[in-house]
Structure formats: structure tokens, C-alpha cells
């Protein structure tokens, strides 16, 4: 009995050509899918950044007068209303302070457990 060898040069063209086409199609589809998904991720990241910038800009415009007057209760009320009206966004912790000031000891929060507050270098 002779052993059947699986050497590629001995295969007929009716097997070689479809296998070659299949391998090339898989390689091309992998490259194209990778490019499409990378572009989609970049687009989604840009849209998310634009949305968050718009949301925070609108919030900052409404908060500015209350921050200048140091009205903690109005700031808390505005943040609370913004949190309840935006169901898609979840803010876990929010600290609001003027740029050239420090966080005062009177901080109102929904959960009044003590937390360590650190300042970031400017």
C-alpha cells in the first residue's frame, strides 16, 4: 500500500485555487474589519468627548453665578437636578470650587461620609 502524501505541489488546481482564494479573502476581511472598527472607535471617542464637553459647558454656565456667590445649596440643588435629568450619565462624585480658591469645609453631598480630598498640582 502506498501512503497518501499531503504535499501542496501535488494537489490539483481544483483544490489549490479555492484554498488560495479562501486564505486571501480571510486576510483581506481581517484587515478591512480591523480598519473599520478602529475608525468606528475613534469616531465614538470623539463624539463622547464632544457630548461631555457640551454637557459640562452647559452645567458650568448655570453654576457660575452660584459659585461666585458661594451659595452651596444652590450649587447642590443644580447638580442634583442635573443628575436626575440626565439618566444616561452617572456622576459618582462631584466637587465644585472656584479656580483660585480652595475647597471649603462646608461641602454638601448626597452621601455625607467623610472623604479624603487631595489637590492636584496646577
MOPAC internal coordinates of N, CA, C and O (Angstrom, degrees):
PM7 1SCF
backbone

  N    0.0000 0     0.00 0     0.00 0    0    0    0
  C    1.4568 1     0.00 0     0.00 0    1    0    0
  C    1.5306 1   110.12 1     0.00 0    2    1    0
  O    1.2310 1   121.53 1   -43.87 1    3    2    1
  N    1.2771 1   114.68 1   136.13 1    3    2    1
  C    1.4609 1   117.53 1   178.35 1    5    3    2
  C    1.5277 1   109.71 1   -94.85 1    6    5    3
  O    1.2310 1   122.22 1   -36.57 1    7    6    5
  N    1.3121 1   113.36 1   143.43 1    7    6    5
  C    1.4710 1   118.05 1   178.84 1    9    7    6
  C    1.5265 1   109.70 1   -78.80 1   10    9    7
  O    1.2310 1   121.71 1   -39.47 1   11   10    9
  N    1.3066 1   114.34 1   140.53 1   11   10    9
  C    1.4574 1   119.20 1   177.62 1   13   11   10
  C    1.5244 1   108.26 1   -85.39 1   14   13   11
  O    1.2310 1   120.72 1   -57.70 1   15   14   13
  N    1.2827 1   116.22 1   122.30 1   15   14   13
  C    1.4636 1   119.99 1  -177.77 1   17   15   14
  C    1.5250 1   109.57 1   -99.05 1   18   17   15
  O    1.2310 1   121.78 1   -37.02 1   19   18   17
  N    1.3265 1   114.19 1   142.98 1   19   18   17
  C    1.4711 1   119.81 1   179.33 1   21   19   18
  C    1.5225 1   109.75 1  -105.85 1   22   21   19
  O    1.2310 1   120.44 1  -121.85 1   23   22   21
  N    1.2749 1   116.76 1    58.15 1   23   22   21
  C    1.4595 1   121.28 1   177.58 1   25   23   22
  C    1.5212 1   108.71 1   -91.83 1   26   25   23
  O    1.2310 1   120.60 1   -49.84 1   27   26   25
  N    1.3090 1   116.47 1   130.16 1   27   26   25
  C    1.4594 1   121.60 1  -176.47 1   29   27   26
  C    1.5252 1   113.80 1   -60.16 1   30   29   27
  O    1.2310 1   118.32 1   142.40 1   31   30   29
  N    1.3279 1   120.80 1   -37.60 1   31   30   29
  C    1.4675 1   118.68 1   179.71 1   33   31   30
  C    1.5264 1   113.63 1   -64.41 1   34   33   31
  O    1.2310 1   120.13 1   158.46 1   35   34   33
  N    1.3143 1   117.36 1   -21.54 1   35   34   33
  C    1.4628 1   120.06 1  -178.84 1   37   35   34
  C    1.5287 1   113.32 1   -87.45 1   38   37   35
  O    1.2310 1   120.02 1   172.39 1   39   38   37
  N    1.3338 1   117.56 1    -7.61 1   39   38   37
  C    1.4629 1   119.97 1  -177.45 1   41   39   38
  C    1.5299 1   109.91 1   -71.80 1   42   41   39
  O    1.2310 1   120.58 1   -29.87 1   43   42   41
  N    1.3029 1   116.49 1   150.13 1   43   42   41
  C    1.4732 1   118.51 1   176.07 1   45   43   42
  C    1.5439 1   110.44 1   -76.02 1   46   45   43
  O    1.2310 1   120.89 1   -20.39 1   47   46   45
  N    1.3205 1   115.90 1   159.61 1   47   46   45
  C    1.4718 1   120.93 1  -179.86 1   49   47   46
  C    1.5280 1   112.43 1   -61.79 1   50   49   47
  O    1.2310 1   120.19 1   153.01 1   51   50   49
  N    1.3039 1   117.25 1   -26.99 1   51   50   49
  C    1.4685 1   119.81 1   179.64 1   53   51   50
  C    1.5249 1   111.80 1   -68.12 1   54   53   51
  O    1.2310 1   120.00 1   165.69 1   55   54   53
  N    1.3269 1   117.61 1   -14.31 1   55   54   53
  C    1.4686 1   121.80 1   175.48 1   57   55   54
  C    1.5186 1   110.28 1  -103.40 1   58   57   55
  O    1.2310 1   120.32 1   138.85 1   59   58   57
  N    1.3343 1   116.99 1   -41.15 1   59   58   57
  C    1.4653 1   121.06 1  -176.62 1   61   59   58
  C    1.5246 1   112.95 1   -63.20 1   62   61   59
  O    1.2310 1   120.63 1   131.91 1   63   62   61
  N    1.3083 1   116.40 1   -48.09 1   63   62   61
  C    1.4658 1   120.43 1  -174.85 1   65   63   62
  C    1.5339 1   111.51 1   -64.00 1   66   65   63
  O    1.2310 1   118.48 1   130.92 1   67   66   65
  N    1.3374 1   120.50 1   -49.08 1   67   66   65
  C    1.4672 1   118.32 1   177.94 1   69   67   66
  C    1.5280 1   113.43 1   -62.44 1   70   69   67
  O    1.2310 1   119.79 1   144.27 1   71   70   69
  N    1.3240 1   118.00 1   -35.73 1   71   70   69
  C    1.4686 1   119.52 1   177.25 1   73   71   70
  C    1.5227 1   111.64 1   -66.54 1   74   73   71
  O    1.2310 1   120.72 1   138.45 1   75   74   73
  N    1.3238 1   116.22 1   -41.55 1   75   74   73
  C    1.4630 1   119.81 1   177.88 1   77   75   74
  C    1.5247 1   111.05 1   -63.74 1   78   77   75
  O    1.2310 1   120.23 1   137.24 1   79   78   77
  N    1.3100 1   117.17 1   -42.76 1   79   78   77
  C    1.4649 1   121.17 1   177.89 1   81   79   78
  C    1.5300 1   110.31 1   -62.83 1   82   81   79
  O    1.2310 1   120.25 1   138.22 1   83   82   81
  N    1.3273 1   117.14 1   -41.78 1   83   82   81
  C    1.4571 1   120.81 1   179.83 1   85   83   82
  C    1.5375 1   111.22 1   -62.68 1   86   85   83
  O    1.2310 1   120.43 1   135.27 1   87   86   85
  N    1.3246 1   116.78 1   -44.73 1   87   86   85
  C    1.4718 1   120.40 1  -179.99 1   89   87   86
  C    1.5249 1   110.54 1   -64.25 1   90   89   87
  O    1.2310 1   120.07 1   136.14 1   91   90   89
  N    1.3223 1   117.47 1   -43.86 1   91   90   89
  C    1.4610 1   120.22 1   178.94 1   93   91   90
  C    1.5289 1   112.00 1   -64.75 1   94   93   91
  O    1.2310 1   120.16 1   139.71 1   95   94   93
  N    1.3251 1   117.30 1   -40.29 1   95   94   93
  C    1.4706 1   120.38 1   178.61 1   97   95   94
  C    1.5255 1   110.94 1   -64.30 1   98   97   95
  O    1.2310 1   120.10 1   139.37 1   99   98   97
  N    1.3234 1   117.42 1   -40.63 1   99   98   97
  C    1.4686 1   120.42 1   177.45 1  101   99   98
  C    1.5281 1   111.34 1   -63.75 1  102  101   99
  O    1.2310 1   120.34 1   137.59 1  103  102  101
  N    1.3168 1   116.96 1   -42.41 1  103  102  101
  C    1.4656 1   120.13 1   179.66 1  105  103  102
  C    1.5261 1   111.02 1   -65.17 1  106  105  103
  O    1.2310 1   120.60 1   134.62 1  107  106  105
  N    1.3240 1   116.46 1   -45.38 1  107  106  105
  C    1.4692 1   120.12 1   179.75 1  109  107  106
  C    1.5162 1   111.15 1   -64.51 1  110  109  107
  O    1.2310 1   119.88 1   137.47 1  111  110  109
  N    1.3272 1   117.84 1   -42.53 1  111  110  109
  C    1.4690 1   119.69 1  -179.90 1  113  111  110
  C    1.5215 1   111.07 1   -66.07 1  114  113  111
  O    1.2310 1   119.56 1   145.10 1  115  114  113
  N    1.3261 1   118.45 1   -34.90 1  115  114  113
  C    1.4646 1   120.70 1   177.05 1  117  115  114
  C    1.5245 1   110.78 1   -64.64 1  118  117  115
  O    1.2310 1   120.05 1   134.52 1  119  118  117
  N    1.3189 1   117.51 1   -45.48 1  119  118  117
  C    1.4680 1   121.27 1  -179.38 1  121  119  118
  C    1.5263 1   110.73 1   -64.28 1  122  121  119
  O    1.2310 1   120.29 1   134.73 1  123  122  121
  N    1.3209 1   117.04 1   -45.27 1  123  122  121
  C    1.4677 1   120.17 1  -178.71 1  125  123  122
  C    1.5213 1   111.03 1   -67.06 1  126  125  123
  O    1.2310 1   119.75 1   137.58 1  127  126  125
  N    1.3134 1   118.08 1   -42.42 1  127  126  125
  C    1.4738 1   121.03 1   178.60 1  129  127  126
  C    1.5151 1   111.04 1   -61.94 1  130  129  127
  O    1.2310 1   120.70 1   139.07 1  131  130  129
  N    1.3240 1   116.27 1   -40.93 1  131  130  129
  C    1.4591 1   119.72 1   178.59 1  133  131  130
  C    1.5258 1   111.03 1   -62.96 1  134  133  131
  O    1.2310 1   120.09 1   136.88 1  135  134  133
  N    1.3259 1   117.44 1   -43.12 1  135  134  133
  C    1.4697 1   121.01 1   179.21 1  137  135  134
  C    1.5236 1   111.04 1   -64.67 1  138  137  135
  O    1.2310 1   120.14 1   137.44 1  139  138  137
  N    1.3241 1   117.33 1   -42.56 1  139  138  137
  C    1.4706 1   120.86 1  -179.39 1  141  139  138
  C    1.5249 1   110.79 1   -65.26 1  142  141  139
  O    1.2310 1   120.04 1   134.83 1  143  142  141
  N    1.3157 1   117.53 1   -45.17 1  143  142  141
  C    1.4608 1   120.05 1  -178.83 1  145  143  142
  C    1.5278 1   112.27 1   -68.51 1  146  145  143
  O    1.2310 1   120.22 1   146.07 1  147  146  145
  N    1.3237 1   117.19 1   -33.93 1  147  146  145
  C    1.4689 1   119.83 1   175.91 1  149  147  146
  C    1.5195 1   110.52 1   -65.56 1  150  149  147
  O    1.2310 1   120.15 1   135.76 1  151  150  149
  N    1.3222 1   117.31 1   -44.24 1  151  150  149
  C    1.4590 1   120.34 1   178.57 1  153  151  150
  C    1.5280 1   110.95 1   -65.03 1  154  153  151
  O    1.2310 1   120.25 1   139.98 1  155  154  153
  N    1.3383 1   117.13 1   -40.02 1  155  154  153
  C    1.4615 1   121.33 1   178.34 1  157  155  154
  C    1.5234 1   110.72 1   -62.35 1  158  157  155
  O    1.2310 1   119.62 1   137.75 1  159  158  157
  N    1.3274 1   118.33 1   -42.25 1  159  158  157
  C    1.4673 1   121.60 1   178.65 1  161  159  158
  C    1.5293 1   110.58 1   -64.24 1  162  161  159
  O    1.2310 1   120.19 1   138.80 1  163  162  161
  N    1.3312 1   117.25 1   -41.20 1  163  162  161
  C    1.4690 1   120.10 1   178.22 1  165  163  162
  C    1.5276 1   111.36 1   -64.04 1  166  165  163
  O    1.2310 1   120.54 1   138.52 1  167  166  165
  N    1.3218 1   116.57 1   -41.48 1  167  166  165
  C    1.4673 1   120.57 1   178.71 1  169  167  166
  C    1.5216 1   111.03 1   -64.41 1  170  169  167
  O    1.2310 1   120.23 1   136.34 1  171  170  169
  N    1.3129 1   117.17 1   -43.66 1  171  170  169
  C    1.4631 1   120.21 1   179.00 1  173  171  170
  C    1.5284 1   110.98 1   -64.07 1  174  173  171
  O    1.2310 1   119.96 1   140.86 1  175  174  173
  N    1.3186 1   117.69 1   -39.14 1  175  174  173
  C    1.4680 1   121.17 1   178.56 1  177  175  174
  C    1.5307 1   110.54 1   -63.96 1  178  177  175
  O    1.2310 1   120.19 1   136.30 1  179  178  177
  N    1.3266 1   117.24 1   -43.70 1  179  178  177
  C    1.4766 1   120.10 1   177.65 1  181  179  178
  C    1.5192 1   111.12 1   -63.04 1  182  181  179
  O    1.2310 1   120.05 1   137.45 1  183  182  181
  N    1.3372 1   117.50 1   -42.55 1  183  182  181
  C    1.4669 1   120.35 1   179.45 1  185  183  182
  C    1.5199 1   111.62 1   -64.96 1  186  185  183
  O    1.2310 1   120.07 1   141.08 1  187  186  185
  N    1.3263 1   117.47 1   -38.92 1  187  186  185
  C    1.4637 1   120.63 1   178.14 1  189  187  186
  C    1.5233 1   111.07 1   -65.89 1  190  189  187
  O    1.2310 1   120.30 1   139.03 1  191  190  189
  N    1.3247 1   117.02 1   -40.97 1  191  190  189
  C    1.4633 1   119.83 1   177.48 1  193  191  190
  C    1.5275 1   111.11 1   -64.51 1  194  193  191
  O    1.2310 1   120.17 1   138.77 1  195  194  193
  N    1.3223 1   117.28 1   -41.23 1  195  194  193
  C    1.4640 1   120.79 1   178.24 1  197  195  194
  C    1.5241 1   110.75 1   -63.64 1  198  197  195
  O    1.2310 1   120.49 1   136.21 1  199  198  197
  N    1.3261 1   116.67 1   -43.79 1  199  198  197
  C    1.4606 1   120.62 1   178.88 1  201  199  198
  C    1.5197 1   111.44 1   -62.40 1  202  201  199
  O    1.2310 1   120.06 1   134.47 1  203  202  201
  N    1.3241 1   117.50 1   -45.53 1  203  202  201
  C    1.4635 1   119.44 1  -178.92 1  205  203  202
  C    1.5196 1   111.37 1   -67.48 1  206  205  203
  O    1.2310 1   120.02 1   141.59 1  207  206  205
  N    1.3506 1   117.56 1   -38.41 1  207  206  205
  C    1.4609 1   119.51 1   176.74 1  209  207  206
  C    1.5257 1   111.32 1   -62.41 1  210  209  207
  O    1.2310 1   120.59 1   137.29 1  211  210  209
  N    1.3284 1   116.48 1   -42.71 1  211  210  209
  C    1.4648 1   120.80 1   179.21 1  213  211  210
  C    1.5170 1   111.09 1   -64.14 1  214  213  211
  O    1.2310 1   120.77 1   136.12 1  215  214  213
  N    1.3322 1   116.13 1   -43.88 1  215  214  213
  C    1.4610 1   120.82 1   179.87 1  217  215  214
  C    1.5315 1   110.77 1   -62.84 1  218  217  215
  O    1.2310 1   120.32 1   132.69 1  219  218  217
  N    1.3266 1   116.99 1   -47.31 1  219  218  217
  C    1.4643 1   120.14 1  -178.59 1  221  219  218
  C    1.5205 1   111.54 1   -69.72 1  222  221  219
  O    1.2310 1   119.98 1   146.90 1  223  222  221
  N    1.3360 1   117.64 1   -33.10 1  223  222  221
  C    1.4667 1   119.25 1   177.45 1  225  223  222
  C    1.5275 1   110.36 1   -65.70 1  226  225  223
  O    1.2310 1   120.55 1   136.30 1  227  226  225
  N    1.3275 1   116.55 1   -43.70 1  227  226  225
  C    1.4665 1   119.49 1   177.26 1  229  227  226
  C    1.5178 1   112.24 1   -63.69 1  230  229  227
  O    1.2310 1   120.38 1   142.42 1  231  230  229
  N    1.3134 1   116.88 1   -37.58 1  231  230  229
  C    1.4561 1   121.05 1   177.78 1  233  231  230
  C    1.5230 1   111.03 1   -68.50 1  234  233  231
  O    1.2310 1   120.48 1   140.66 1  235  234  233
  N    1.3338 1   116.69 1   -39.34 1  235  234  233
  C    1.4634 1   120.56 1  -179.65 1  237  235  234
  C    1.5271 1   111.60 1   -65.31 1  238  237  235
  O    1.2310 1   120.66 1   141.51 1  239  238  237
  N    1.3342 1   116.34 1   -38.49 1  239  238  237
  C    1.4667 1   119.79 1   179.26 1  241  239  238
  C    1.5291 1   110.06 1   -62.23 1  242  241  239
  O    1.2310 1   120.30 1   139.06 1  243  242  241
  N    1.3251 1   117.04 1   -40.94 1  243  242  241
  C    1.4597 1   120.00 1   179.94 1  245  243  242
  C    1.5213 1   112.55 1   -74.88 1  246  245  243
  O    1.2310 1   119.82 1   150.37 1  247  246  245
  N    1.3255 1   117.95 1   -29.63 1  247  246  245
  C    1.4658 1   121.11 1  -178.15 1  249  247  246
  C    1.5260 1   113.49 1   -81.24 1  250  249  247
  O    1.2310 1   119.70 1   154.09 1  251  250  249
  N    1.3156 1   118.18 1   -25.91 1  251  250  249
  C    1.4712 1   121.78 1  -171.84 1  253  251  250
  C    1.5274 1   114.24 1   -52.93 1  254  253  251
  O    1.2310 1   118.49 1   130.84 1  255  254  253
  N    1.3385 1   120.48 1   -49.16 1  255  254  253
  C    1.4693 1   118.30 1  -178.52 1  257  255  254
  C    1.5324 1   112.82 1   -63.05 1  258  257  255
  O    1.2310 1   120.49 1   142.95 1  259  258  257
  N    1.3201 1   116.67 1   -37.05 1  259  258  257
  C    1.4703 1   119.82 1  -178.82 1  261  259  258
  C    1.5285 1   111.51 1   -72.77 1  262  261  259
  O    1.2310 1   120.62 1   147.39 1  263  262  261
  N    1.3191 1   116.42 1   -32.61 1  263  262  261
  C    1.4677 1   119.40 1   176.68 1  265  263  262
  C    1.5128 1   110.08 1   -69.30 1  266  265  263
  O    1.2310 1   119.93 1   139.44 1  267  266  265
  N    1.3290 1   117.73 1   -40.56 1  267  266  265
  C    1.4678 1   120.91 1   179.93 1  269  267  266
  C    1.5229 1   111.44 1   -64.03 1  270  269  267
  O    1.2310 1   120.67 1   145.20 1  271  270  269
  N    1.3318 1   116.33 1   -34.80 1  271  270  269
  C    1.4727 1   120.23 1   177.74 1  273  271  270
  C    1.5177 1   112.63 1   -84.75 1  274  273  271
  O    1.2310 1   120.86 1   174.83 1  275  274  273
  N    1.3618 1   115.97 1    -5.17 1  275  274  273
  C    1.4658 1   122.92 1  -177.07 1  277  275  274
  C    1.5265 1   111.30 1    57.46 1  278  277  275
  O    1.2310 1   121.11 1  -138.58 1  279  278  277
  N    1.3231 1   115.48 1    41.42 1  279  278  277
  C    1.4569 1   121.94 1   178.51 1  281  279  278
  C    1.5299 1   108.78 1   -91.62 1  282  281  279
  O    1.2310 1   120.88 1   -86.81 1  283  282  281
  N    1.3333 1   115.93 1    93.19 1  283  282  281
  C    1.4577 1   122.12 1  -174.10 1  285  283  282
  C    1.5233 1   111.25 1   -63.70 1  286  285  283
  O    1.2310 1   120.02 1   141.19 1  287  286  285
  N    1.3170 1   117.56 1   -38.81 1  287  286  285
  C    1.4703 1   120.28 1  -175.59 1  289  287  286
  C    1.5205 1   112.18 1   -68.81 1  290  289  287
  O    1.2310 1   120.14 1   141.56 1  291  290  289
  N    1.3281 1   117.34 1   -38.44 1  291  290  289
  C    1.4615 1   119.80 1   177.27 1  293  291  290
  C    1.5297 1   111.02 1   -68.51 1  294  293  291
  O    1.2310 1   120.46 1   142.16 1  295  294  293
  N    1.3287 1   116.74 1   -37.84 1  295  294  293
  C    1.4704 1   120.14 1   176.11 1  297  295  294
  C    1.5193 1   109.69 1   -62.24 1  298  297  295
  O    1.2310 1   120.59 1   133.21 1  299  298  297
  N    1.3254 1   116.48 1   -46.79 1  299  298  297
  C    1.4608 1   120.57 1   179.16 1  301  299  298
  C    1.5250 1   110.79 1   -61.31 1  302  301  299
  O    1.2310 1   120.12 1   136.37 1  303  302  301
  N    1.3353 1   117.38 1   -43.63 1  303  302  301
  C    1.4523 1   121.22 1  -179.32 1  305  303  302
  C    1.5321 1   111.05 1   -63.19 1  306  305  303
  O    1.2310 1   120.37 1   137.21 1  307  306  305
  N    1.3314 1   116.89 1   -42.79 1  307  306  305
  C    1.4559 1   121.06 1   179.84 1  309  307  306
  C    1.5296 1   110.97 1   -65.50 1  310  309  307
  O    1.2310 1   120.14 1   136.89 1  311  310  309
  N    1.3279 1   117.34 1   -43.11 1  311  310  309
  C    1.4683 1   120.09 1   177.77 1  313  311  310
  C    1.5254 1   111.33 1   -65.46 1  314  313  311
  O    1.2310 1   120.52 1   142.60 1  315  314  313
  N    1.3185 1   116.61 1   -37.40 1  315  314  313
  C    1.4635 1   120.69 1   179.68 1  317  315  314
  C    1.5304 1   110.61 1   -66.43 1  318  317  315
  O    1.2310 1   120.42 1   137.07 1  319  318  317
  N    1.3301 1   116.80 1   -42.93 1  319  318  317
  C    1.4658 1   119.85 1   177.77 1  321  319  318
  C    1.5176 1   111.28 1   -66.45 1  322  321  319
  O    1.2310 1   120.00 1   141.52 1  323  322  321
  N    1.3367 1   117.60 1   -38.48 1  323  322  321
  C    1.4660 1   120.80 1   178.46 1  325  323  322
  C    1.5263 1   110.45 1   -65.77 1  326  325  323
  O    1.2310 1   120.25 1   142.52 1  327  326  325
  N    1.3163 1   117.13 1   -37.48 1  327  326  325
  C    1.4585 1   120.52 1   179.66 1  329  327  326
  C    1.5222 1   110.80 1   -68.11 1  330  329  327
  O    1.2310 1   120.19 1   139.86 1  331  330  329
  N    1.3172 1   117.23 1   -40.14 1  331  330  329
  C    1.4620 1   119.06 1  -178.20 1  333  331  330
  C    1.5314 1   112.21 1   -74.82 1  334  333  331
  O    1.2310 1   120.03 1   151.56 1  335  334  333
  N    1.3336 1   117.55 1   -28.44 1  335  334  333
  C    1.4602 1   119.18 1  -178.23 1  337  335  334
  C    1.5270 1   112.74 1   -83.66 1  338  337  335
  O    1.2310 1   119.67 1   157.63 1  339  338  337
  N    1.3133 1   118.24 1   -22.37 1  339  338  337
  C    1.4717 1   120.12 1   180.00 1  341  339  338
  C    1.5190 1   108.78 1  -103.84 1  342  341  339
  O    1.2310 1   121.15 1   -87.61 1  343  342  341
  N    1.3247 1   115.41 1    92.39 1  343  342  341
  C    1.4605 1   119.93 1  -176.18 1  345  343  342
  C    1.5261 1   111.87 1   -75.02 1  346  345  343
  O    1.2310 1   119.42 1   157.27 1  347  346  345
  N    1.3101 1   118.70 1   -22.73 1  347  346  345
  C    1.4565 1   120.87 1  -178.74 1  349  347  346
  C    1.5142 1   113.61 1   -81.39 1  350  349  347
  O    1.2310 1   119.87 1   161.26 1  351  350  349
  N    1.3246 1   117.84 1   -18.74 1  351  350  349
  C    1.4536 1   121.84 1  -178.58 1  353  351  350
  C    1.5215 1   109.03 1  -109.72 1  354  353  351
  O    1.2310 1   120.64 1   -42.77 1  355  354  353
  N    1.3072 1   116.38 1   137.23 1  355  354  353
  C    1.4590 1   120.17 1   179.51 1  357  355  354
  C    1.5207 1   108.90 1  -123.95 1  358  357  355
  O    1.2310 1   120.73 1   -62.74 1  359  358  357
  N    1.3264 1   116.20 1   117.26 1  359  358  357
  C    1.4580 1   121.24 1   175.95 1  361  359  358
  C    1.5169 1   108.11 1  -100.79 1  362  361  359
  O    1.2310 1   120.71 1   -59.93 1  363  362  361
  N    1.3032 1   116.25 1   120.07 1  363  362  361
  C    1.4614 1   119.43 1  -178.93 1  365  363  362
  C    1.5201 1   111.10 1   -82.46 1  366  365  363
  O    1.2310 1   120.66 1   134.05 1  367  366  365
  N    1.3236 1   116.34 1   -45.95 1  367  366  365
  C    1.4607 1   121.02 1   179.93 1  369  367  366
  C    1.5217 1   107.79 1  -138.02 1  370  369  367
  O    1.2310 1   120.54 1   -45.44 1  371  370  369
  N    1.3117 1   116.58 1   134.56 1  371  370  369
  C    1.4497 1   120.75 1   178.97 1  373  371  370
  C    1.5129 1   108.49 1  -131.99 1  374  373  371
  O    1.2310 1   120.41 1   -53.29 1  375  374  373
  N    1.3206 1   116.82 1   126.71 1  375  374  373
  C    1.4589 1   122.41 1   176.42 1  377  375  374
  C    1.5172 1   106.93 1  -121.47 1  378  377  375
  O    1.2310 1   120.95 1   -52.64 1  379  378  377
  N    1.3082 1   115.79 1   127.36 1  379  378  377
  C    1.4584 1   121.18 1  -179.48 1  381  379  378
  C    1.5156 1   107.77 1  -120.42 1  382  381  379
  O    1.2310 1   120.59 1   -54.15 1  383  382  381
  N    1.3323 1   116.47 1   125.85 1  383  382  381
  C    1.4632 1   121.41 1   178.03 1  385  383  382
  C    1.5199 1   108.20 1  -151.64 1  386  385  383
  O    1.2310 1   120.15 1   -31.58 1  387  386  385
  N    1.3192 1   117.33 1   148.42 1  387  386  385
  C    1.4672 1   119.07 1   174.82 1  389  387  386
  C    1.5258 1   110.50 1   -62.62 1  390  389  387
  O    1.2310 1   120.38 1   -23.22 1  391  390  389
  N    1.3089 1   116.88 1   156.78 1  391  390  389
  C    1.4624 1   121.12 1  -175.60 1  393  391  390
  C    1.5220 1   111.80 1   -63.71 1  394  393  391
  O    1.2310 1   119.84 1   134.87 1  395  394  393
  N    1.3150 1   117.90 1   -45.13 1  395  394  393
  C    1.4590 1   120.84 1  -175.10 1  397  395  394
  C    1.5273 1   111.55 1   -97.47 1  398  397  395
  O    1.2310 1   120.10 1  -141.66 1  399  398  397
  N    1.3008 1   117.41 1    38.34 1  399  398  397
  C    1.4525 1   121.46 1  -178.24 1  401  399  398
  C    1.5204 1   108.71 1  -142.24 1  402  401  399
  O    1.2310 1   120.91 1   -10.81 1  403  402  401
  N    1.3130 1   115.86 1   169.19 1  403  402  401
  C    1.4653 1   119.75 1   176.41 1  405  403  402
  C    1.5181 1   108.43 1  -107.56 1  406  405  403
  O    1.2310 1   120.90 1   -16.73 1  407  406  405
  N    1.3113 1   115.88 1   163.27 1  407  406  405
  C    1.4589 1   120.23 1   178.40 1  409  407  406
  C    1.5181 1   107.92 1   -72.59 1  410  409  407
  O    1.2310 1   120.75 1   -54.81 1  411  410  409
  N    1.3156 1   116.17 1   125.19 1  411  410  409
  C    1.4597 1   121.05 1  -177.68 1  413  411  410
  C    1.5247 1   110.49 1   -77.72 1  414  413  411
  O    1.2310 1   120.71 1   -11.25 1  415  414  413
  N    1.3068 1   116.25 1   168.75 1  415  414  413
  C    1.4670 1   119.63 1  -179.76 1  417  415  414
  C    1.5183 1   111.03 1   -73.23 1  418  417  415
  O    1.2310 1   119.34 1   156.97 1  419  418  417
  N    1.3327 1   118.86 1   -23.03 1  419  418  417
  C    1.4557 1   121.47 1   177.37 1  421  419  418
  C    1.5303 1   108.71 1   -85.90 1  422  421  419
  O    1.2310 1   120.71 1   -83.26 1  423  422  421
  N    1.2977 1   116.25 1    96.74 1  423  422  421
  C    1.4597 1   120.80 1   177.26 1  425  423  422
  C    1.5161 1   107.03 1  -123.23 1  426  425  423
  O    1.2310 1   120.70 1   -55.29 1  427  426  425
  N    1.3009 1   116.28 1   124.71 1  427  426  425
  C    1.4566 1   119.29 1   178.61 1  429  427  426
  C    1.5175 1   108.42 1   -95.07 1  430  429  427
  O    1.2310 1   121.30 1   -40.41 1  431  430  429
  N    1.3031 1   115.12 1   139.59 1  431  430  429
  C    1.4567 1   120.14 1  -179.58 1  433  431  430
  C    1.5077 1   108.82 1  -149.21 1  434  433  431
  O    1.2310 1   121.21 1   -21.10 1  435  434  433
  N    1.3125 1   115.29 1   158.90 1  435  434  433
  C    1.4577 1   120.18 1   178.90 1  437  435  434
  C    1.5231 1   109.93 1   -67.92 1  438  437  435
  O    1.2310 1   120.52 1   138.80 1  439  438  437
  N    1.3239 1   116.60 1   -41.20 1  439  438  437
  C    1.4529 1   122.14 1   178.55 1  441  439  438
  C    1.5275 1   106.73 1  -110.88 1  442  441  439
  O    1.2310 1   119.80 1   -70.58 1  443  442  441
  N    1.3037 1   117.99 1   109.42 1  443  442  441
  C    1.4642 1   121.94 1  -169.80 1  445  443  442
  C    1.5234 1   113.55 1   -90.63 1  446  445  443
  O    1.2310 1   119.84 1  -148.30 1  447  446  445
  N    1.3126 1   117.90 1    31.70 1  447  446  445
  C    1.4604 1   119.37 1   174.40 1  449  447  446
  C    1.5217 1   108.40 1   -74.41 1  450  449  447
  O    1.2310 1   120.38 1   -33.31 1  451  450  449
  N    1.3268 1   116.88 1   146.69 1  451  450  449
  C    1.4732 1   118.07 1   178.74 1  453  451  450
  C    1.5280 1   111.13 1   -66.72 1  454  453  451
  O    1.2310 1   121.21 1   -41.00 1  455  454  453
  N    1.3078 1   115.29 1   139.00 1  455  454  453
  C    1.4597 1   121.15 1   178.80 1  457  455  454
  C    1.5161 1   109.50 1  -132.40 1  458  457  455
  O    1.2310 1   121.42 1   -32.23 1  459  458  457
  N    1.3028 1   114.90 1   147.77 1  459  458  457
  C    1.4511 1   119.07 1   177.15 1  461  459  458
  C    1.5157 1   107.99 1   -80.87 1  462  461  459
  O    1.2310 1   120.48 1   -49.32 1  463  462  461
  N    1.3292 1   116.70 1   130.68 1  463  462  461
  C    1.4531 1   121.75 1  -179.84 1  465  463  462
  C    1.5046 1   107.66 1  -115.10 1  466  465  463
  O    1.2310 1   120.65 1   -53.88 1  467  466  465
  N    1.3115 1   116.37 1   126.12 1  467  466  465
  C    1.4631 1   120.89 1   177.03 1  469  467  466
  C    1.5272 1   107.99 1  -115.44 1  470  469  467
  O    1.2310 1   121.22 1   -24.73 1  471  470  469
  N    1.2987 1   115.28 1   155.27 1  471  470  469
  C    1.4571 1   119.56 1   178.46 1  473  471  470
  C    1.5159 1   108.19 1  -102.91 1  474  473  471
  O    1.2310 1   121.63 1   -34.51 1  475  474  473
  N    1.3088 1   114.48 1   145.49 1  475  474  473
  C    1.4556 1   120.33 1   178.50 1  477  475  474
  C    1.5138 1   108.66 1   -92.97 1  478  477  475
  O    1.2310 1   120.19 1   -37.70 1  479  478  477
  N    1.3220 1   117.25 1   142.30 1  479  478  477
  C    1.4703 1   117.96 1   177.07 1  481  479  478
  C    1.5060 1   111.13 1   -66.60 1  482  481  479
  O    1.2310 1   120.76 1   -36.57 1  483  482  481
  N    1.3169 1   116.15 1   143.43 1  483  482  481
  C    1.4618 1   119.02 1  -178.10 1  485  483  482
  C    1.4938 1   112.62 1   -96.67 1  486  485  483
  O    1.2310 1   120.10 1   180.00 1  487  486  485

